[in-house]
Amino acid sequence: MANRYFQEKLMSLIKGYTQVAGYVDLSASGVPTASILGAAVTKTGTGRYTITLADKYNGVIAVHASLQAAVPVDLVPQVLSQDVSGAKTVVVQLLADAVPTDVVAAARLYVTLSLRNSSLLK
């Protein structure tokens, strides 16, 4: 469970509901620049980015990823895997027609991780 001070204004019916959100600037050079508090991002394959959280969480409620690009691209971000209670990772893959694909021009990947920071279900 994450052991840090969180803002308390996020209201939810889910106990321990926590959000980690931000963006990752992607480029054809392959080196991502992340702006996600509480996480780091590395490129781990063709169009594959691993988000490593600073803390462990009890579970994932939802993951939302969307791509913004200056030139039209037909890339779809897909969550490949998540292990927030062990390895503290979420893996996002960019796909074009179901094929892993790198960006060819600058793009920004927006990510919102909705996490459970409590073992209580209610």
C-alpha positions as CSV (number, residue, x, y, z in Angstrom):
1,M,0.0,0.0,0.0
2,A,1.3,3.4,-0.9
3,N,2.7,5.2,2.1
4,R,2.5,8.9,1.3
5,Y,0.2,11.9,1.8
6,F,-2.6,12.1,-0.7
7,Q,-4.9,15.0,-1.4
8,E,-8.2,14.2,0.4
9,K,-10.6,16.0,-1.9
10,L,-11.1,13.1,-4.4
11,M,-14.4,11.7,-3.4
12,S,-15.4,8.1,-4.2
13,L,-17.6,5.3,-3.0
14,I,-14.5,3.1,-3.3
15,K,-12.3,3.0,-0.2
16,G,-8.8,4.1,-0.8
17,Y,-9.5,5.3,-4.3
18,T,-6.4,7.0,-5.6
19,Q,-5.5,8.5,-9.0
20,V,-2.0,8.8,-10.6
21,A,-2.2,10.9,-13.7
22,G,0.0,12.7,-16.2
23,Y,1.5,12.5,-19.6
24,V,4.5,11.1,-21.5
25,D,6.1,12.9,-24.4
26,L,7.0,10.4,-27.1
27,S,9.4,11.0,-30.0
28,A,10.8,9.0,-32.9
29,S,14.1,8.8,-31.0
30,G,12.4,6.5,-28.5
31,V,13.3,8.2,-25.3
32,P,10.1,9.1,-23.4
33,T,9.9,12.2,-21.2
34,A,7.3,11.6,-18.4
35,S,5.4,14.1,-16.3
36,I,3.6,11.7,-14.0
37,L,3.9,12.4,-10.2
38,G,4.7,9.1,-8.4
39,A,5.8,7.2,-11.5
40,A,8.6,6.8,-14.1
41,V,8.2,5.7,-17.7
42,T,10.6,3.7,-19.9
43,K,10.4,2.4,-23.4
44,T,10.6,-1.4,-23.3
45,G,9.9,-2.5,-26.8
46,T,8.4,-1.4,-30.1
47,G,5.7,1.0,-29.1
48,R,5.7,-0.5,-25.6
49,Y,6.0,1.7,-22.5
50,T,6.3,0.5,-18.9
51,I,5.0,2.8,-16.2
52,T,6.7,2.0,-12.9
53,L,5.0,3.4,-9.9
54,A,6.9,4.7,-6.9
55,D,4.6,2.8,-4.5
56,K,2.7,-0.4,-4.3
57,Y,-1.1,-0.4,-4.5
58,N,-3.7,-3.0,-3.6
59,G,-5.2,-3.1,-7.1
60,V,-6.2,-1.4,-10.3
61,I,-9.7,0.0,-10.7
62,A,-9.2,1.4,-14.3
63,V,-6.5,2.6,-16.7
64,H,-7.2,5.2,-19.3
65,A,-4.6,6.1,-22.0
66,S,-5.1,8.4,-25.0
67,L,-2.7,9.7,-27.6
68,Q,-2.4,13.3,-28.9
69,A,-0.3,14.0,-32.0
70,A,0.3,17.1,-34.2
71,V,0.0,15.0,-37.3
72,P,-2.8,12.4,-37.7
73,V,-1.7,8.9,-36.6
74,D,-3.6,5.7,-36.4
75,L,-2.2,4.4,-33.2
76,V,-4.3,2.9,-30.4
77,P,-2.9,2.6,-26.8
78,Q,-3.7,-0.7,-25.2
79,V,-2.9,-1.9,-21.6
80,L,-1.0,-5.1,-21.9
81,S,-0.5,-5.9,-18.3
82,Q,-0.6,-4.5,-14.8
83,D,1.0,-5.5,-11.5
84,V,0.6,-2.7,-9.1
85,S,0.9,-4.8,-5.9
86,G,4.1,-6.6,-6.8
87,A,6.3,-5.1,-9.6
88,K,4.5,-1.8,-9.4
89,T,4.1,-1.6,-13.2
90,V,1.5,-0.9,-15.9
91,V,2.5,-1.7,-19.5
92,V,0.9,0.3,-22.4
93,Q,1.4,-0.8,-26.0
94,L,0.8,1.4,-29.1
95,L,-0.8,-0.5,-31.9
96,A,-1.6,0.2,-35.5
97,D,-3.9,-2.5,-37.0
98,A,-3.0,-4.7,-34.0
99,V,0.7,-4.5,-34.8
100,P,3.1,-2.9,-32.2
101,T,4.2,0.4,-33.7
102,D,6.5,3.3,-32.6
103,V,5.5,6.9,-33.1
104,V,7.2,8.5,-36.2
105,A,6.7,12.1,-35.0
106,A,6.3,13.8,-31.6
107,A,3.2,12.7,-29.7
108,R,1.9,12.9,-26.1
109,L,0.4,9.9,-24.3
110,Y,-2.0,10.9,-21.5
111,V,-2.4,8.3,-18.7
112,T,-4.8,8.1,-15.8
113,L,-4.4,5.2,-13.4
114,S,-7.3,4.7,-11.0
115,L,-5.9,2.6,-8.1
116,R,-7.1,1.0,-4.9
117,N,-4.9,2.0,-1.9
118,S,-6.8,-0.1,0.6
119,S,-7.5,-3.8,1.1
120,L,-11.0,-3.0,2.3
121,L,-13.6,-3.6,-0.4
122,K,-16.3,-1.4,1.1
